[in-house]
Amino acid sequence: MTSEKKISGTACYALAFGLFLGLCIWKFGNPVILDGKIQTPVSVSDLLNDPWPTRWANWIFLPLALAGALMTFAKRLRWQTTQWLWLLPLLWFGWQLFSATKTVDASLTMTTLWQFFGCVACYFLGALVLGSEPMLRWLLIGVLAAFTFCLVRAVDQRLIEFPQGHQMLIEGERAGWTNFPPEIFLEMKHESVIITTNGVDVANPAILAKFAKGRVNGTLVYPNALAGAVLLLFPVSLVFAFNSAKRLRPAIRAMVIGLTLFLGVAGFFWTGSKLGWLIAIALGGVCLFRLKWAARLKWAALTIVLLVGLGVFTVRFHNYFAAGATSASARLDYWRAAAQTAVGHPLLGTGPGTFQRPYAKLKSPAEEMARLTHNDYLEQFSDSGIPGGIFYATWILLALIIIGRRVWNFGSPMAFAVLAGLLGWFVQGIGEFGLYVPALAWTAFALLGCLLGLSGNQIDKSAVAN
């Protein structure tokens, strides 16, 4: 009975933790450095429809983290894998604290330190408390429910919200905004949906362009962030759908699997993410080689995946490259400035989360201002110096190598799906800033910890048994 109660208690904790991560996907999808620009909800409607200030996530997370720490001590849980995988994250976070003493912007750094604390805490809680496949399943309930809602929201944006919004603004501008109630008109001006140019109120061209492009973002900050969420969670969503629908009637099972495929593929396609598309092709190739097919068949399938994937990529983004690939050139400027900052501040950087401060002085005149490097690894070197960058990159690389070897040989389909998602998300970090978004980073590090704990326990036991 005592053992059953312990298992039940851990399952409840895993469920609660997964619901919290789901809440992050729903409400905390903005980078933490934008916290000051997120308006505090003042009504029930605001609470339901608008993003929440990212600092709220810290106060919701702290009781969960404390409860997990108490469970770890009460059960005397021990680290089951190489010591470097607990030492490196502690060294990385410790160096962030050291770097913070010389920051150029204390407010940005404090906000970022909370985010990094959450990353490390989620990782250790996943490894020590939630590192088993039953606990992983409990955790995924809340995560995948919120992910599904995010994808439904993305599909709604593409098919309904954006077309209607575009048409509404065009008609409103033609009618001189007389078709809007005064309070709605003022609210739209306050939110810069309507701007004044040469004394005339017009629809914001940036908003019109966003609606016209139709790139969806779901509940996250922008389309590439949603692409990161799909890379991270869609593989395990498919496995979860296949496994959970086994006992259903064939027609209902097909409906569940078909809906999962539609939401994931459509949502991902409509993000318009170039890097995400290339990563997805590579992940598809990796997954093919885990199938129990003949080698020739695997290579033939890989060739088809590459040809089709790259062909669609070429057609899909032809206009982007014809226009000069402006976002790619902008990223090169961010990376140049980050490298220059790292060279100029090799020991401590400019402080966690402060890339925008040196970039304002180093950016090319033709480029727009950026607050993040759009490269999680390079930003570590820029913000916290060469040691901070080395600690972070080594931690992630070592974790993926160790987990990858174990899961590849002995892991279940669900464990491999989580690994594939993590691999895709961490690779996307070369061109994005997911480390600074609670919805993405905290979910990714919790899953990384879970998989590390799982691979150090059950998968190792399978290896011994075999």
VOGU-3710 file (C-alpha; in Angstrom, 3 decimals, decimal comma):
1> mtsekkisgt> 0,000/0,000/0,000  2,833/2,371/0,876  4,500/1,710/-2,471  1,215/2,357/-4,304  0,774/5,659/-2,476  4,269/6,728/-3,443  3,638/5,918/-7,078  0,291/7,700/-6,967  1,895/10,769/-5,409  4,562/10,915/-8,106
11> acyalafglf> 1,946/10,465/-10,827  -0,081/13,367/-9,401  3,053/15,486/-9,372  3,852/14,528/-12,972  0,297/15,428/-14,010  0,467/18,781/-12,192  3,854/19,543/-13,694  2,591/18,702/-17,175  -0,425/20,950/-16,682  1,915/23,761/-15,656
21> lglciwkfgn> 4,012/23,271/-18,807  0,768/23,252/-20,785  -0,137/26,567/-19,161  3,252/27,888/-20,309  2,472/26,860/-23,895  -0,892/28,596/-23,621  0,109/31,798/-21,832  3,884/32,188/-21,567  4,925/32,005/-25,203  6,852/35,303/-25,302
31> pvildgkiqt> 10,589/35,825/-24,665  11,204/36,813/-21,062  13,067/39,965/-22,080  9,754/41,313/-23,440  8,062/40,930/-20,066  7,832/44,686/-19,526  5,957/45,102/-22,807  3,242/42,545/-21,986  0,163/44,231/-20,550  -1,188/42,813/-17,309
41> pvsvsdllnd> -4,666/41,301/-17,866  -7,364/43,327/-16,115  -10,457/41,287/-16,968  -11,548/37,704/-17,370  -11,557/38,213/-21,134  -7,948/39,426/-21,019  -6,933/36,447/-18,895  -8,403/34,028/-21,401  -7,392/35,691/-24,652  -4,134/37,538/-24,027
51> pwptrwanwi> -0,637/36,333/-23,116  0,385/36,729/-19,482  3,470/38,541/-18,182  6,276/35,977/-18,148  7,181/36,855/-14,551  3,921/35,209/-13,464  5,336/31,883/-14,615  8,119/32,159/-12,017  5,712/32,429/-9,094  3,553/29,580/-10,362
61> flplalagal> 6,621/27,404/-10,913  8,326/27,973/-7,549  5,877/25,890/-5,442  6,133/23,055/-7,988  9,923/23,196/-7,924  9,937/23,178/-4,123  7,550/20,216/-4,004  9,763/18,325/-6,450  12,866/19,086/-4,392  11,130/17,800/-1,244
71> mtfakrlrwq> 10,143/14,597/-3,062  13,748/14,126/-4,159  15,071/14,419/-0,619  12,243/12,385/0,940  12,772/9,467/-1,442  16,549/9,878/-1,390  16,641/9,865/-5,154  20,106/9,698/-6,682  21,650/10,704/-9,997  21,658/7,584/-12,184
81> ttqwlwllpl> 23,959/8,663/-15,007  27,290/10,379/-15,687  28,156/13,110/-13,195  29,018/15,570/-15,955  25,336/15,838/-16,775  24,561/17,352/-13,392  27,831/19,237/-13,029  27,679/21,059/-16,393  24,213/22,646/-15,924  25,228/23,788/-12,446
91> lwfgwqlfsa> 28,453/25,256/-13,802  26,507/26,980/-16,573  23,943/28,504/-14,222  26,624/29,417/-11,701  28,512/31,256/-14,427  25,319/33,133/-15,331  25,204/34,394/-11,746  28,874/35,363/-11,934  28,328/37,146/-15,251  25,351/39,005/-13,772
101> tktvdasltm> 27,693/40,890/-11,444  29,055/42,800/-14,456  25,870/43,155/-16,496  25,159/46,247/-18,561  21,420/45,999/-17,768  20,447/44,613/-14,366  16,719/44,429/-15,158  17,163/42,316/-18,307  19,658/40,076/-16,541  17,455/39,435/-13,512
111> ttlwqffgcv> 14,558/38,477/-15,773  16,821/36,148/-17,765  18,268/34,521/-14,639  14,765/33,503/-13,575  14,283/31,933/-16,993  17,586/30,035/-16,769  16,769/28,895/-13,234  13,557/27,432/-14,637  15,489/25,599/-17,367  17,892/23,989/-14,893
121> acyflgalvl> 15,155/23,200/-12,359  12,954/21,558/-15,014  15,923/19,482/-16,153  16,743/18,178/-12,667  13,106/17,586/-11,731  12,639/15,630/-14,951  15,718/13,504/-14,331  15,241/12,853/-10,622  11,464/12,766/-10,130  9,888/12,100/-13,521
131> gsepmlrwll> 12,467/9,827/-15,168  10,278/6,838/-16,002  7,927/6,090/-18,880  4,747/6,055/-16,727  5,633/9,471/-15,300  6,468/10,726/-18,778  2,994/9,719/-19,925  1,378/11,598/-17,039  3,509/14,638/-17,821  2,564/14,598/-21,488
141> igvlaaftfc> -1,183/14,816/-20,797  -1,085/18,521/-19,991  1,700/19,312/-22,428  0,030/17,715/-25,443  -3,404/19,086/-24,566  -1,999/22,621/-24,652  0,014/21,835/-27,786  -3,182/20,679/-29,502  -4,927/23,905/-28,507  -1,955/25,875/-29,862
151> lvravdqrli> -2,218/24,080/-33,216  -5,996/24,567/-33,384  -5,396/28,247/-32,736  -2,834/28,296/-35,560  -5,240/26,669/-38,024  -7,933/29,133/-36,998  -5,518/32,006/-37,640  -4,791/30,784/-41,145  -8,322/29,915/-42,217  -10,443/32,458/-40,349
161> efpqghqmli> -8,764/35,085/-38,185  -6,138/36,448/-40,578  -8,363/36,622/-43,697  -11,150/38,268/-41,705  -8,740/40,663/-40,000  -7,189/41,682/-43,311  -10,575/42,315/-44,907  -11,816/44,215/-41,851  -8,838/46,597/-41,874  -9,079/47,207/-45,628
171> egeragwtnf> -12,790/48,005/-45,398  -12,295/50,102/-42,269  -9,665/52,251/-43,920  -11,867/52,754/-46,984  -14,780/53,819/-44,778  -12,632/56,190/-42,732  -13,101/53,879/-39,713  -16,725/54,939/-39,363  -17,748/51,267/-39,246  -16,023/50,815/-35,861
181> ppeiflemkh> -17,391/51,932/-32,484  -15,279/54,777/-31,007  -13,973/52,631/-28,132  -12,814/49,875/-30,503  -11,179/52,461/-32,777  -9,257/53,953/-29,850  -8,183/50,515/-28,659  -6,888/49,640/-32,133  -4,922/52,902/-32,222  -3,495/52,162/-28,778
191> esviittngv> -2,367/48,738/-29,968  -0,885/50,260/-33,185  -3,256/48,300/-35,410  -4,209/51,742/-36,758  -1,503/54,386/-37,124  -1,554/58,028/-38,191  0,413/58,936/-41,324  0,411/62,542/-42,608  -2,577/63,274/-40,416  -4,585/60,334/-41,781
201> dvanpailak> -5,520/57,202/-39,807  -4,508/54,115/-41,804  -4,152/50,411/-41,149  -0,671/49,517/-39,928  1,171/48,156/-43,004  3,035/45,651/-40,832  -0,258/44,208/-39,567  -1,655/44,048/-43,103  1,496/42,282/-44,301  1,236/39,782/-41,441
211> fakgrvngtl> -2,366/38,973/-42,332  -1,562/38,739/-46,035  1,374/36,357/-45,533  -0,734/34,103/-43,332  2,212/32,820/-41,283  0,691/31,388/-38,107  2,045/31,467/-34,567  -0,671/29,821/-32,472  -0,236/30,914/-28,848  3,485/31,663/-29,237
221> vypnalagav> 5,392/34,844/-29,954  5,888/34,384/-33,709  5,784/31,716/-36,439  9,287/30,317/-35,970  8,541/29,746/-32,293  5,530/27,645/-33,282  7,759/25,722/-35,712  10,043/25,004/-32,750  7,107/23,712/-30,720  6,083/21,408/-33,586
231> lllfpvslvf> 9,630/20,089/-33,951  9,736/19,433/-30,217  6,302/17,911/-29,607  4,856/16,596/-32,865  6,885/13,319/-32,919  5,716/12,317/-29,447  2,190/13,529/-30,279  2,047/11,006/-33,118  3,277/8,149/-30,934  0,859/9,174/-28,194
241> afnsakrlrp> -2,025/9,249/-30,689  -1,164/5,829/-32,153  -0,729/4,206/-28,734  -3,711/5,839/-27,039  -6,092/5,030/-29,904  -5,310/1,295/-30,045  -8,412/0,364/-28,060  -10,730/2,607/-30,026  -12,893/1,549/-32,934  -11,040/1,633/-36,275
251> airamviglt> -12,998/4,604/-37,601  -12,449/6,661/-34,434  -8,793/5,614/-34,296  -8,289/6,752/-37,887  -9,994/10,033/-37,055  -7,720/10,655/-34,045  -4,549/9,858/-35,980  -5,714/11,813/-39,037  -6,557/14,880/-36,944  -3,163/14,707/-35,226
261> lflgvagffw> -1,415/14,537/-38,586  -3,451/17,389/-40,042  -2,914/19,761/-37,120  0,814/19,092/-36,905  1,602/19,157/-40,613  -0,704/22,060/-41,471  0,399/24,137/-38,495  4,050/23,516/-39,287  3,643/24,230/-42,999  1,804/27,501/-42,350
271> tgsklgwlia> 4,535/28,783/-40,028  6,635/29,304/-43,158  9,783/28,415/-41,205  12,719/27,806/-43,561  15,117/26,406/-40,966  12,336/24,347/-39,418  11,560/22,746/-42,781  15,200/21,712/-43,314  15,427/20,299/-39,783  12,217/18,332/-40,330
281> ialggvclfr> 13,688/16,769/-43,485  16,818/15,765/-41,569  14,776/14,303/-38,703  12,692/12,322/-41,162  15,899/10,817/-42,528  17,113/9,921/-39,028  13,810/8,254/-38,155  13,936/6,140/-41,327  17,151/4,490/-40,213  15,568/3,252/-37,006
291> lkwaarlkwa> 12,998/1,208/-38,925  13,649/-2,492/-39,311  13,960/-2,326/-43,073  16,642/-3,583/-45,404  19,527/-1,131/-45,863  18,748/-0,587/-49,557  15,132/0,215/-48,780  16,195/2,722/-46,111  18,540/4,510/-48,498  15,886/4,558/-51,208
301> altivllvgl> 13,351/6,019/-48,771  15,900/8,603/-47,607  16,520/9,651/-51,199  12,788/10,146/-51,761  12,431/12,147/-48,545  15,304/14,421/-49,519  14,107/14,947/-53,076  10,506/15,647/-52,089  11,417/17,729/-49,038  13,986/19,876/-50,807
311> gvftvrfhny> 11,743/20,185/-53,862  8,869/21,517/-51,769  11,333/23,785/-49,949  12,530/25,258/-53,243  9,020/25,906/-54,544  7,660/27,074/-51,180  10,378/29,641/-50,527  11,320/30,662/-54,047  9,983/34,197/-53,607  11,832/34,576/-50,300
321> faagatsasa> 15,215/33,845/-51,865  14,377/35,889/-54,955  13,735/38,872/-52,675  17,211/38,529/-51,159  16,604/36,336/-48,069  16,417/39,372/-45,814  15,922/37,483/-42,544  18,981/35,333/-43,236  21,143/38,389/-43,875  19,786/39,990/-40,705
331> rldywraaaq> 20,762/36,927/-38,684  24,279/37,105/-40,066  24,486/40,646/-38,750  23,217/39,543/-35,321  25,791/36,754/-35,229  28,612/39,066/-36,296  27,734/41,490/-33,509  27,450/38,645/-30,970  30,862/37,274/-31,945  32,346/40,750/-31,746
341> tavghpllgt> 30,817/41,208/-28,285  32,189/37,852/-27,129  35,671/38,825/-28,282  35,377/42,186/-26,546  34,067/40,643/-23,286  35,571/37,117/-23,264  35,258/36,321/-19,571  31,824/37,501/-18,406  30,126/38,877/-21,512  27,722/41,787/-21,120
351> gpgtfqrpya> 25,314/39,956/-18,804  22,594/37,332/-19,378  19,846/38,561/-21,712  21,595/41,808/-22,683  22,472/41,220/-26,354  20,340/44,168/-27,439  22,570/46,636/-25,574  25,821/45,975/-27,467  23,916/45,297/-30,689  22,440/48,788/-30,641
361> klkspaeema> 26,002/50,076/-30,991  27,344/47,396/-33,359  24,498/46,753/-35,775  24,714/47,577/-39,450  22,750/50,750/-40,335  20,605/48,849/-42,842  19,380/46,261/-40,302  16,491/46,622/-37,885  17,064/46,490/-34,150  17,046/43,030/-32,521
371> rlthndyleq> 16,738/42,082/-28,870  18,083/38,521/-29,170  20,860/36,936/-31,222  18,612/34,343/-32,907  21,233/31,747/-31,931  20,952/30,346/-28,409  24,510/29,036/-28,390  26,221/32,144/-29,721  24,207/34,329/-27,362  25,689/32,444/-24,424
381> fsdsgipggi> 29,167/33,469/-25,575  28,047/37,066/-26,095  26,051/37,470/-22,889  28,067/35,390/-20,406  31,504/35,066/-21,972  33,416/32,156/-23,424  33,097/29,955/-20,274  29,302/30,393/-20,236  29,066/29,458/-23,902  31,300/26,409/-23,479
391> fyatwillal> 29,397/25,142/-20,428  26,037/25,406/-22,201  27,080/23,935/-25,552  28,977/21,066/-23,890  26,059/20,254/-21,602  23,571/20,017/-24,461  25,909/18,122/-26,793  26,935/15,600/-24,138  23,329/15,045/-23,015  22,114/14,413/-26,562
401> iiigrrvwnf> 25,000/12,039/-27,317  24,560/9,967/-24,149  20,770/9,855/-24,364  20,857/9,293/-28,111  23,047/6,207/-27,845  20,904/4,636/-25,134  17,554/5,411/-26,726  18,685/4,333/-30,191  19,641/0,882/-28,894  17,100/0,212/-26,165
411> gspmafavla> 14,465/2,933/-26,123  10,735/2,538/-26,661  8,956/4,335/-29,535  7,848/7,058/-27,122  11,374/7,590/-25,803  12,703/7,801/-29,361  9,955/10,272/-30,327  10,912/12,517/-27,391  14,560/12,255/-28,418  13,751/13,189/-32,028
421> gllgwfvqgi> 11,797/16,227/-30,849  14,599/17,350/-28,544  17,170/16,912/-31,275  15,111/19,049/-33,664  14,500/21,772/-31,085  18,106/22,056/-29,957  19,290/22,180/-33,572  16,770/24,951/-34,244  18,503/26,867/-31,459  21,286/27,588/-33,976
431> gefglyvpal> 18,949/30,035/-35,702  16,329/30,920/-33,072  15,903/32,077/-29,453  13,759/29,336/-27,908  15,980/29,259/-24,807  14,416/32,569/-23,766  10,776/31,473/-24,180  9,353/29,654/-21,108  6,796/27,709/-23,161  9,564/26,160/-25,253
441> awtafallgc> 12,645/26,035/-23,051  11,031/24,791/-19,844  9,156/22,091/-21,739  12,284/21,036/-23,633  14,483/20,828/-20,541  11,830/18,956/-18,564  11,629/16,392/-21,380  15,429/16,253/-21,614  15,601/15,495/-17,905  12,823/12,895/-18,141
451> llglsgnqid> 14,565/11,138/-20,998  17,893/11,237/-19,187  16,326/9,687/-16,102  14,509/7,114/-18,225  17,633/6,211/-20,174  19,636/5,918/-16,961  17,110/3,598/-15,349  14,750/1,520/-17,459  16,753/1,561/-20,673  19,923/0,580/-18,843
461> ksavan> 18,032/-2,302/-17,238  16,889/-3,435/-20,674  20,469/-3,373/-21,840  21,549/-5,532/-18,921  18,678/-7,954/-19,488  19,606/-8,343/-23,146
//
